[in-house]
Amino acid sequence: MQKKHDWWDVVAGAALGAGSAYIFTRPFADTYKLSLSPVTTGKQVGLYASLVF
């Protein structure tokens, strides 16, 4: 196993990340008041999501 990323892996990951960020925040955040917040207890990390509709 070479343990490396090819350039298309990086491009696909960036496109997937940017696309999902747009889909899950922009249209829905304005219409449904989407709120995302990081949460930590010191030993654990999580994400709090709130959607008002």
N, C-alpha and C positions, 0 to 999 in steps of 0.2 A: 504494500500500500504506500502510495507516494505522499499522502497527506498534504495536498496542495489544491488550490482552486484555479480552474481555468478562467479565462476572461469572461466567457459566456455564463459561468456560474455566478460571477460577481454582477454582471449586467442583469441576469434574470432575478437575482435576489434583490437588487436595487429597484427593479421595475415592480416586483411583487410587493415590496415594502411601501413604495410610493403610491402604488395603486390602491392597496388596502387602506393606507392612511387616508387617502382622499375619499374612498367609498364609505369608510366607517366614521369619518368625522365631519367633513364639509357639508354634504347635503343633509345628513341627519342631525348634525349639531344645531343647525339653524332652525330646522323645522320642529324637531322633537326635544330640544334642549338636552343634548347629550353632554355628560360630564365624566371625564376620566381623571382619576387621581391615584398617584402611587401611595401605597400603604406599607408600613414596616412596623414590626414589633421588636426589632433589635436582632432577632435571630431569623425571622422570616420576612420575605418581601412579597408583595402582591399588588394587584391592581383593582381599584374600586371603580365600578361603572354605574352610572345612574342615567336613566332615560325617562323623561316625562312626556307622556303622550295623551 
